[in-house]
Amino acid sequence: MTKFVHGEDMSSMIYFLVEKGSCVTCWPDANGLTPLHRAASLGMPFNIEVIRSILYHFPQSAEVCDTLGNSILHLLIGRMPSYLEGKNLLKFKEIFALRNYQDQRGNTPLHIAARSKDINMVRVLLEFSTKLSIKNKEGISVASLIQQHNLHEVLRKRKLTPEECKATNKPNISFLRERMSKLGEDFLLSQDSKERNVLHRLMEIKNESHIIQDDFIDFVQQILEKFPKLVCQTDVNGDTPIHILVRNNPDSTIYVASGNRTNTNQNVNDFIFSSLWRSGVLSALLELCNQCNLKIQREESAKEARYDPPWLVQNALGNTPLHEALIANNHVLVRRLLALDRRSAGLVNKCKETPLHLIGGRPMYMEQFKRKDIELMVEAKAEAAYWPDQDGLTPILRAFQVGDLSTATILCSISPEAAKICDANDQSFWHLLVNHPSIYYVHLLLQNQTLRELLGLKDKNGDTPLHLAIQENRFDIVQVFLDTWERERESSRGRHRWLVDLLDLQNKAGVRSMWGIPTSQMKTYVNTMGIIAALLTTITFTAAFAVPGGLIENVGTPVLIERVAFQVFMISDELAMCLSMMVLFCLLWIMATNNRHNSVKILDFSVTLLLASFYATIVTFMTGLFATLFSVKPWTAIVTLILCSLLMLLVHKYLVIKFLIPFKNVIRYFFWMFLRFARKICTKIIKWCTAMARKFIGCCKPKPSNGADGQGRTRQRSVIIV
C-alpha cells in the first residue's frame, strides 16, 4: 500500500476517490464530521491544500455542517495560515455563501473570529461584506464583539515606522517601551512590510547586537502575556516567531549585559563579548514561547477546541521550527524542540525532507550531531528513516551522497533495515560509499551482518559495489571486499570464472594508483603538480644565493657558515631543489610515454618526491630563521622551530580530520577571549589618550584679560603655540 505523508501532492488521489464516488465527501463519520471537516484539523498549511482540492473536485461538500451546526468556515477560524489564503478560499462561491451562516448557538464565522482575535479572518470576512448586525442566541452582535475586544485599531493595519523597525533590530527596549506607553498595547500588533509583528522582529537577533539580557527577556515575556497568540502568528512567508528564533546562527557574536529597565544606561564596559548560544538568550526565549503555548493549550482544552502547537506549524517551504533549527546548526534548540513535541520529527517539507534528511545532508564543515541525538530523532519517528525525499534518497542515502560518513554510519547501525532501500538507480549505500576516500567507515559498516549481505546488490547496470570499486581504481576497498567475501568465494563452484571477470574489469578500468589518482584525471594532476614543482624550484634556487646573514665581502663565503643550523639550511635547500627538479623530469617522462602502467608508477613516484620536497622546504625555512635569530632572540628562534615542526605533523590528513576539526569550538572560544582582551586594552589606551588630550587642551586654553572693549566683551590674548 502506498504511504502518503504531509507535503505530498494528494490532488490526484482526491480526484480518484471523488471520481469513484463523489458523495463520499458528504458522508459524516461517527462524530458527524465529513472528510472536508477532518481536513480542517490538519496542520497548517496542508489543511488548506487538502480543502482546496476537495472543493475543486466536489464543491457541494461545503454545504454539509457538523453536529453542532458548524460549517467548514467556522472550523477554519484560527487555522488559516495567512490573510491571503483566507481571501483565496472565499473566492469559492460555496464558501462565500457561508460567510453569514449561523451555528446552533447563532454564531457566524465572524463571531468566532472576533472572539478568538483571529485578525486575518476578521479582515477577510469584513472585506467580503459579512453582516455586522447579526446577533447570536446570547444577543451579542459581531459589531459589539469587535468593539469589546478593541479590534478597530488592529484592523487599521498599523505599520511599523522606520524608527520602530530600527529599534527592534538593535534591540532598543527602552524606546519600544516608550512607544507602547504612548500608543498603547496595540502597538505590539503593528507589522512591517513582511507582516512581521514586534515579536517576529525581536526574535531575529542581529550579529554584534548589544543586549541587556534581563530587560530584553522581560519585554518579550510582557508581549506574550498580553497577546499570547502572537507566538502562532505567521508572516508572508508562513514563519512564526519561533521559526525566526531557531533560525539564528548560534555562533553569532553579541554583547550581553545584565540589567533591567531600571538600569538601562549601561556603560560600554559592562557588555560582555559572547556567542549567541553561550549567552543562553535563545534557550530562554524558547522557554517563554513554551510557557505561552501551554497557556493557550489549557484555554483551548477548556473550550474542547482543537489546537495545533506552534512546533508543528510549517512555513511556505514546509519547514517546521525543528527543520529550521537543523538548518541553522543549533544543536541545543534541536534537542529542546524534539523534547517539546516529538511529532515534528515526522513532518516533511515541500522537498519531502524529514528532519532526518537534514541531519544526514549537512555539509562536512558543520559540527556533526552526536549519536544520542540521532537516536532520539529516530525513536521519535522510526518510519522517517525509510521515507525518500524528492530526489528519491532516504536519510541514509542522502548522508552517503554528501559525504557525511559519520552520520551515515550511525543511521545504518540504528536502522539497518532502512539501509536496504536503494535510490532511483537501484544503488545501495555501498555503491555510493565507493566515491568517498575513507576506508575506516568501510571496516566499521562491515561489522554488521545485515549490512554485509547488501554487498551483492546490483544497480540498473548490473554492477555490484565491487564492480564500481574496481572501475574507480579504489583497490583499497576492493581488497576489503575480497577479504570479506573469502568464504563465499571458496564455497562457490564458479570461483575461477569470477576471478577472471574481475581481472577483465581491472584491465578495462586502468592501473592501480598508490595515491588513488584516477587514470582519467591524470592529465589534470600532471599539470597541477608541474606548477607546484616549478614554484618550489624557484623558491629554493633563490634561497641558495640570498642566504640568511649575508656574505663576507671580497670572499663570497656566508657569514654563518660555521653554524650547524646554517649547514642544515644549505643541505635541506639543496635537497628540496633537487627533489622538485626531479618531479619536473618525472612529469616530462609521463608526457613522453604511451604506457599507462609506467605512467601511473611514475606519477605515484612524483607525488612522493613532491611531498618530500615540501618537508625539505619547511626544514630550510625554520633552520634559516633559527641560524639568524638564536644568538639575538633565542625564544623567537625556538618558537619558530616549534611552529614549523607542528606544521610538518599537521600535513597528515588523518590528524586534521580526527583532532583539529573536533576542537574547532575550543579554538573559536580562545579566539573570542583574545578579542575580548584586545578590546579592553584598546579601550584603556583610548581613555588614557583622551585624558592626556583634555589635560593638554586645558593647559593651552587662553585666559581672559582684565580689560574689556567698548562693547562690553572681554579681550583675549592670542596665544601662539609653537
N, C-alpha and C positions, 0 to 999 in steps of 0.2 A: 504494500500500500504506500502511495506517495505521501510524504510528510510535508505539510505546509507550515511555514513559520512566519512570524511577523516580518513585514517588509517585502514579502513576496507578492508579485502581481497576481491577484486572485480573480481578476476580471473575467478571464476565460473560464475559470471553474464556476463562477457565479452564473455566467451566461449559460453554461452547460446545464446546471441544475434548474435554472428558470425555464430553459427551453424544454426540458423533460416534463416539468410540471410547474407552471407559473403560479398556481395557487398556493404552493408550499411557502411562499414568502409571507402569506397572510395567516398561516396556521399558528395559533398560540401553543406554547408548551404548558406544562403543569402549573407554572407560575403566571400564566397569562401573557407571556412575552413572545412576540414574533421574532424571526431572525433579524429584522430591522432593529427591534428594541435591544436585542442582545448585542448587536454591533455597536450600539451607543455606549456600551460599558467597556469596550476595548480601550487600550491605552492610546493617547494622542501621539501622532496624528493619524494612526492607522484606522481609527474608528471612522473618520471622515471618508477615507478611501473606500472602505467596505460599504458604507452607507450610500456613497455616490454611485458605486457600481450597482447596488440593488435598485436604487431609484432609477438609474438609467435604463435598466432592463425591464423593471416592473414598477412604475411609479405609483400604481394604485395601492401598494403596500403601505404607503404613508398614511392612509385613511384609517387604519386599524389602531385602536388605543389599548392600553393595558387594563388590568382590573381596577385601577384607581382612576381611570379616565385620562391618564397622561398620554399625550401624543408624542411622536418622535421628537418634536421640537421642545416639549417640556423636558424630556430626558437628556437632551443635549446641552441644557444650561449648565455651565461650569465645566463642560468637557469640550468646548470649542477651542481648537489650537490658536486661532488668531481672528482678528476682526475681518480680514479678507476672506478667510474660509467661511465664516458665518454669512458674509454677504453673498458669496457664490452659492451657498446652499439654498438661500431663499429665492434664488433665481428659478428653482424648480417650482412650477405653478402649484403642485400639490403641497409643497412645504409652505409656500406663500399663503395658501388658503388657511393654514393652521395658525397664523400669527395672532388671531383673536380668539382662538379656541380655548374653552374653559374646561378644567378637570372637574372631578366630583366636588372639590372644595371651592370651585368657582375661580380658581386662579388661572390666569392666562400665562403664556410663556414669559411675558414682560413682568408679571408679578414675581415669578420665580427669579428672574434675572436681577430685578431691583433688590429683592430681599437678600440674595446671595452676593450682591455687589459685583456681578459679572458685567463689567463696564463694556466689554466688547459686544456682548449680545444685547445689552441695553441700547447701545448706539445703533446697532444693526436694525433692531426691531423698530426703533424710532424713525430711522431713515426709510423704512418700508411702510410708514403710515399706520402703525399699530395704534389702536384707540387707547387713550389715557383715562377715559371716563368709566371704563368697565370696572365694576366692583365685585369682589368675591363674596362668599357667604358671610364673612365677618363684616361686610360693609366697607372694606378698605379698597380704594381705587389705586390704580398704578401711579397716578399723579401724586397722591398723598404719600405713597411709599418712596417715590423719588425725592420728595421734599423732606420726608422723615429721615432718610439716610444721607441727605445733603449731597445728592449726586449732580446737582446743577453745575457746580464748579468743575467737577470731574469731567462732565460731558463736554465742557468747552474745549477740551483737548489742549490744556495749557502746555506750552513748550518751554523747555529749559533755556534760559538765556546763556550767551557765551560765557558770562562771568560765573554762572552756576555750574556750567559744564567744566570750566577750568577748576573750580573749587572741588568738584567730585574727582577730578583727575589727580589733584595734589596728594592726598585729600586735605582740604581745609575745613575741618569740622566746625570750628568756631563761626566761620562765615555761613555754613549751612544751618547752624542753629539760629543765627540771626535772621536768615531768610524764612525759616519755619516760624519763628516768633512773629514776624511781620505779616506773612501770607497765610499763616495757619497750617494745620497739619496736612491739609490737602496739597500743600507744596510737595510733599513726598510722592505724590502720584503724578507729578509732572514728568513729561517724556521728552527725549531728544528726537532727532530726525529718524532714528532707527527704532523708535518706540521703546527705548530703554528708559526705565524709571531711575530714580535716585539709587535704589538698592542695586540695580544692574550695574550702574557705573561705579559704585563704591566697591563692588566685588572684583573689579578689574584693577589690580594693583600694579602701577607702573614701575619700571625699573628706576632705582635710585630715588624712590619716594621717601619723604620724611613723615613718619607715622608716630603720633602719640598713642601708643597701643591701647591703654585703658580707655581713653576718650573715644577712640575710633570704634572699639568693640561695643562700648556703651551706646553710642549713637546708632549703630546697626541694630542692637537689641531693642532700642526705642522704636525704630522703624517697624520691626517685626511685631512688636507688641501692639502698635497702633493699627497696622494693616498686615495681618499675618498671611493673607492670601497673595501678597506680593511675591512670596517665595515660589509660587507656582505660575506667576505671570510670565508670558513669553514675549520676545521682541519680534521683529520682522523675520528673523532667521529661526524662530522657534526656540531660542535659548532662554532658559530660566536663569535667575541669578546664580543658581548652583552650577549650571553649565559654565558660566563665566568664572566662577570661583575656582573650580577644579582645573580650569584651563591655564591658570597662572603657572609660569615656569618656576619650579621650586628653587632653582639656582639663581633667581633674580636677586640682585643686591638692593637692600633697602637700609634706611637709617631709622632705628627704633628708639623711642624714648618712653619711659614710664610716666604716667601722669593722667589727669582727667581735665574736665572743662574748667575746674577752678585753678588749674595750673598750666595754662596753655602758652604762656610766654616762656618757652623753653629756650635755653641757651644752646648754641650750636654744639658746644662740647658735651651736652647732655645726651645727644643722639649717639647710638652705638651702631657701628657698621656690622651688618649681619646679612645672611642669606634669608630668603623668604621662609624656607622650611625650618631653619633653626629658630626663627623668631616665634614660631607657634601660632602666627596670625591665621593661617589657613585652617588649621585644625580647630581653633576657637570659633571662627566664623561658621564652619561646617556644623559644629555642635549647636550653635544658635539656631541654624536652619533646621536641625533635627528636633530641637525642642519646640520650635514653631510648628513643624509638621505633626508632632504628637498632639499638640493642642488642637489643630484643625481636625485631626483624625478622631479625637474624642467628641468634638462637636458634631461631625458628620455621622458618627456611630449613634449618637443620641437621637439624630433625626432618621436613623435607619436608611441613610443615603450611601450610595457607593462613592468611594473616594480613592483616587489614584495618587499615591505619594509622588513628590517631585523626582524621586530617584528613578522612576520608571518613565518620566516624560522624555520623549525623543524630539530632537530639533529637526530642522529642514533636511539635514543629511541623515536623519535616523539615529543619531548618536545620543545615547543616554549620558548622564554625568559620569558613569563608570567608563564609557568609551573615551570621553574627553580627558579624564584623569590618566588613562593609559597612554593616550597620545602625548600628553604633557609630561610623561615620565614622573608622575607624582606618586611614589610608592605608598607614602603614608595615607593619603586620601583614598587610594585604591583599596587598601585593606579596610578602611573605615566604611566606605561605601558598600563594600561587599558584606560587611557585618550588619549594616543598616537594613539592607534588603537584598537577599540572595537571588531574587527573581531577575534582577538586572543582568546577571551573568548569562541568562538565556535569551536575551533580546538581541536582535540583529539590526544593523543599519541599512541604508539604501544600497550599499555594496555587498549586502548579505554577510557582513563580518560580525562575528560574535566578539566579546572581549578576549576570548582565547586566540582568535585570529590576530588581534592587535598585539598580544603578548608574544606570539610567535613571529610576527612580521616586523619586529623592532630592529633598527639599524645596529650594527655592531658597536658603534661609538657610545651608545646609550648604556646606562647601568642596567644589568640584567636582573630579572626578578629571581628571588630565592625559590628553592624547591617547595617550601611550605606554602608560599603564596600561590604558586601554580596549583598545588594540591587543593587548596581551598577553592580556587576557581573551578577546578574540575568537579569537586564534590558538590558545589552549588548547582551545577547543571552538567551532568555527565554526558548527556546527549550532544552537547555543543562540540565535543571533540570529534564528532562524526559529520558535522554539517559542512558542506562546501560553500565557499564564497562565490562571487560572480565569475571568478576565473576557474572554478571547479576544484579549488585547493582547500583541503581541510587545514586546521591549525598546525598539524604536524608537517604536512607538505609545504605550507607557507614558510614555516621556520627553516626547513631544509633548503628551500629555494633562495631565501635571502642570506643564508649562511649562518644563522643563529643556531649553531650546532648544540650549544649547551642547553638551551630551552627545548630544542627538538628532542634531545636525548631524554630529558626529564619527562616530556609528554609521552614519548614512546614507552618509558618504564611505567608510567601511571596508567595509560590506556593502550595496552599492546594490541587490543582488538581494533582500535581506530587506526592503528598503523597499517592495517591490511588494505585500507582504501587507497585506490590509485587515482591519478589525475586523468585529464581528458585523453592523454596519450598512452594510458594504461601503464604508466611508470609509477613504481612504488618509491618509497623514500630512499631505498638502496640505490636506485638509478640516479636520483638527484644528489646523493652523497658523493658520487664519483667525481663531481665537479668541484669539490672542496678539498683543500690540501691536507687537512688534519687527519692523521691516521689514528690518533688517540681515541676519538669517538667511535671509530670503526671497531676497535677492540672492545670498547665499552658496550656497544649495541649487540655484538655477537655473543655476549654472555647470556642473553635472553633466548630461550629455546623457541618461543613463538616468533621472535623477530628473525632468528636464523632460518626458519622454514620459508621465509619470504624471499630468500636469495634465488629461488628457482623461478620466480615470476618473470614473465616476458612482456615487453611492451608491444605496441602495434606493429613494430618492425621485426618482432620475434627475437629481440635482444634481451638477454638477462643482464643484471648488473655487472657480471664478469665480462661479458662482451664489451660493454661500454668502457669498463676499466682498461681493457686491452687497447681499444680504439683510441682512448685518450692518453695512452702511454703512462697510465697510473699502475705501474708494475709493483709498487709497494702494496697497493690494495689487492692486486692480483695474487700476490704471494699469500696475503692473509686469507683471501677467499679459498685458495687451493689448500692451505693448511686446514681450514675449517671443513672442507669437503673431502678430506682424505679418506675417511671411512666409506663415504658414499661412492667415491670413485673406485675404491678397491672391491667393493661388492657389486659394481656394475659390470655387466657382461661385455659391453662395448667400450670399455675404458680406453683401448688403444685408438679407436676411431675418434673418441672425444678429444684426446690429446693432440691428434693430428689436426683436427679442426681448430684447436686453439693456436697451434703453430702457424696455420694458414692465416688466421686472423691477425696474428702478431706481425707476420711479414707484410700484410696489407696496411696495417696501422703505422708501421715505422719502427725505428730502432729505439731502444730504451735509453733515456737520458737520466743521468745520475741526479740532476737538479730538477727533474720534472718538466723540462722545456719541451713543448710540442714541436715536432719537426715542421708542422705547417707554419709556425711563427718564428722559425729560425732566422729568417732574414731580418725581422724586426729586432731580435735580440742582438744580432751581429752589428747592426747599425748603432744601437744604443751603447753597447759595450765599446765600440770603436771610439765614440765621442768621449766616454769616461776615461778610457785608457790614454787618449791623446791629451786630455786635460792633466792627468796625473803626471805624464811625461814632461809636460811644460813646467808644471809646478816644481817637480824635483830637479829638473835641469837648472832652473833659475836659482833654487836654493843652494846648489852646489857652488855657485860663484858669488852669490850675495850671502856669504857666511856670517853667522852672528858674531859680534865682537870686532869685525873688520879684519884688515890685513896689515902686516908690517910694511911700512914704506920702504921702497927700494929693494925689497926682498920678495914680497908677494906671499909670504907664509902667513897663515891665520894666526891671530894673536893668541887664541885659546887652544892651540894645537896640543898643548901638554895635558889638558884636562881630559879625564876619561869620558865625561859626558859628551864633550865635543867629538871625541873619536867615535863614540857610538852614534852620534848625529850623522857623521860623514858616512859611516858604513850603512846605516839604515836608509839614508838618502840614495846612496848608490844602488842598494838592493831594490828600493821602491821604483827607481827609474828603470832598472834592468827588467823587473817584472812587468811593468806597464808596457815597455817596448816589446817584450816577449808576447804579450797579449795581442799587440797590433800585428806582429808577424803571424800568430796563430789565426787571426781573423782573415788575413790575406790568404793563408793556406786553405781556409774553409771556402772562400770565394773561388779559389783556383781548382778545387777538386770536385768531381762529379759523384764520388762515392758517398752515399748518405751515411753509411755506417761509420766511415772515417770522420765525416763532418761532425757527427754527434759526439764522437770521442774527443775531437779537438775542441769543440765548444765547451764540453764539460771541463777539460783541462784549462781552458781560458778563464772560465768562471773562478776556478780555484786560484789561478795566478792573480786574477784581479782582486780577490779578497785578500790574498797575501800582500799585494801592493798597498791596499788600504791600511792594513795593520802597520806595514813599514812606514807609511806616510805619517800615521799618528805618532809612531815612535820617534820619527825625525822631528816632528813639531815639538813634542814635550822635552826631548833631550836638548834641543837647541835653546829653548827657553830656560831650562834648568842650568845649562852651562853659563848663561849670561847673568842670571838672576841670583844664583845661590850665594855668591860671595857678597852680594849687596843686600838682598832681601831674602833670606833663607825661607821664611814662611810662604812667600809668594811662589817660590820655586817648588816647594813641597805641595802646595795646593794645586798647582798646575800638573804636577806628576800624578796626584790622586784623581783629578777630574779626567785626565786623558786615559788613565788606567780603567776608570769606570766606564768610559765611552767604549773601550775595547770589549768590555764584558757585555755591554748593552747592545752590541751589534747582533747578538743572537736573538732571533725572533721568538724563541720559546721563553726567554727571560722577560721580554717585553710583554708578551701576552699574559703570562702567568703571574708576574709580580708587579709590573708598573701600572697596568690598566686597573687592577683591583684597588690600588692605592691612590687613584686619581682624586678621590674626595679628600684624602688626607693632605695631598699636595695643594688642593684648592683651599683647604682650611688654613694652612700655613701661609699661603699667598694672601688671603684675606687679612690675617693677623699682621703680616708685613705692611700691607696697605694702611691698615688702621694705625700702626705705629708711625709710619711715614706721615700720615695726615696730622697726627698730634705734634710731631716735630715741626712740620711746616707751619702749623697754627701758632706754636710758641715763637718761632722765628718771625712771623708776621707781626705778632703782638709786640715783640721786642723792637722791631724796626719802626712800628707805629709810635711806640712810646718815645724812642730816640728822636724821631722826626718832629713830634709835638714839642719835645724839650728844645730842640734846635730852633724851631719856629718861634717859641716863646722867648728865647734869648735874642733873636733878631728882630723882634717886633718893635717898631718905632714908638718912642714915648712922646706924649703931647707937650707942647711948650706952654709957659705960664701966661703969655700974652694971647690976645685974640684979635682977629682982624676987624675991619669996620662993620662987617655983617654979623658979628657975634659968633663966628666959627673959630675954633681953636686951631692955631697954627701948628703945623707938624714939621719937624725937621726931616729932611730927606736923608735917609740912611743908605750909605753905599756899602755894599758887602763885597769884599774882594775875595 
